């Protein structure tokens, strides 16, 4: 097999794998869209909108810094640093490299009560998910219990992005993983700098 034939085969295999992943992701998205959850619909939209501009994480950092003593201030610092790095990398590097379009809410029948404003950026990865999990992981570096508790609202925000129809499930998983990994790298750099 020549090099060009090998490259063609590799590209086709990769394309086939990605197509399969996207099909599964689209099926999961459609399943959420088709679920009847009137009790959740409005609250998920509120949660999704409330997380714009990282408002819950900034408020949490302020509470920790004001009421948590020295450890709280350190946890807030690590959380905010992780959030900043994650948000920068995801929004300025990863999203522009991705060409994944946002889901078509109308085509999938996402009911209007769930709708929030559809962002203009590409769909992968979810910036909301990355920010939430980066902040939780950064705080968790200093306060494992605090990080674990913050993972719960981070997960709620991540799910809300699928429920409201603005992201595929794979986008929020990718965002959560990116946020956690970038937080780990950020915390390691902060530890070296402060040593």
N, C-alpha and C positions, 0 to 999 in steps of 0.2 A: 504494500500500500504506500503510495507516494505521500509526501508531506501535505500537499494540498488536499488529497483525499482524506487524510487523517484529520486535518483541521475542519473539513466540511462535516465529517462524521461527529467530531467533538461538538461543533456548533449546533448540529441537529439534535444531538443527545441533550445538550444543555437547554436548548429551546423547548424540546419535548418535556423535560423535567419541569421547567418554569411554567409551561402551559398547564401541566397537571396540577401544580401548586396553585396557580391562579384559579383553575376550575373549582378546586376544593374550597378555596377562599371565597369565591363567588357563591358557592352553594351554602356555606355557613352564613354569609351575609344575607342571602335570600331567606334562610331559615329564621334568622332574627327578625327580618322585615315582615315575615308572614305571621310571626307570633302575635297573639292577641294579649296585650298587657296594658289595658287602659289605666290601671293603678300606677304603673311605672312611667308611662309616656311623658307626662308633664315634668315629673321629678328628674328624669334623665336629661331632659332638655335644659332644666334649670342647672343641674350639676355641670353639664357640658359648657354652658355659657359662663357659669361662675368661674370656671377654670381658665378662661381667656386671660392672657397676659400673666399667667402664673399667680393670680391673686390669692388662692388658698395657701400656697406655699410661702409667699411673702408674708402673709398674715401669721402663719404658723411660726416663721422665723422670728417675727417681731415678738410674739408671745414668749417664745423660748428665751430670746435675748433679754427680755425685761423681767421674766419671772423665774428663769431657770438657773440663775447664778452663773458662775464661771463655766460650768459644764454646759449649761444651756446656751451661753454665748458661743462656745466652741462648736457645739452641735449646729447652731444656726449658721455659723461661718462655713462649716464644711458642707452643709446642705445648700446654701446659697451659691457657693463656689461650684459645686457639682451641677446645680441647676443652670448656672451661667454658661459653663463649658458645654453642657449637653445641648442647651437651647441654641448656642452658637453653631456647634458642629452639625446638628440635625438640620437647622433651618438654612444655614449658609453653605453647607457642603453636601450633606446627604440628599436633601430634597432636590436641589438643582441637578444632581446626578441621576435622579430617578425620573422616568418618564411615565410613571403609573398615574393614570387618570383617576379622578375621584369617582366613586360609584354613582350610577344614575338612579337616584331615589325614586323617580317616577316609574321607570321601567321595572324596578323591583317592588313597587307598591308600598314604600315606606309611608305610613299615614302622616298627614300634615301636622297632626298634634305633636309629633315627635320632632319636627323640623327645627333646626337652628340654621344660622347663616352658613352657607356652603363656602368654605375657604377657597381662595384662588390658587393656592400652592398645589404642588403634586401631592399625591395621596400617601406615598411611602417615604419615610416612616412617619408615624403620628407624633407630632411635636408635643401635643398635650400629654401623651403617655410617657414620652421620653422625659419631659420636665418633672412630672409627678414621681416617677420611679427614680430619677436621678436625685431629686431632693430627699426622698425617703432613704435611699442608699447612703447619701452623704451624711444625713443625720444619724443613720444607723451605725456609721463608722465610729461615732463618738458615743452614741446611746442606742444599743441594740434594741431595747424595748421601744424607744421612741421611733426608731426606723420601722420596726414591725407594725406599730400602730399607724404610722403614716402610709404604710403600704396599702392599707384598707381603702382610704379615700383615693389614693392613686389608682387602685384597681377599679374603683367606681367611676372615676373620670375616664379611664381607658375604655371601659365597657360602654359608657355613655356615648362615646364617639361612634361606636358601631350602632348602638340603639337609635341614635338620631340620624343615622344614614350617611355620615360624612367620611367614614373610613371603613375599609374591609377589616376583618379580624386580624389578618396577617400584618396590616399596618400598625395596629396597636401592640401586637406581640413584638414586632421589630422595633418599635419605639421604646417599649419597656426594656428590652434587652440592651439597646443602644444606650439608654439612660443609665442603666445599672453598670454597664461596662465603663462608660465615660466617668461615672461617679467614682468607681474604684480607682481609675487612673488619676483622677483629680485629687482624691484623698491621699494617694501614695505620694503625689508630687507635693502636696501641702505638708505632709509629715516630713519629707526630706528637707523642705524649705525651713520648717520651724525647728528642726533638730539642732 
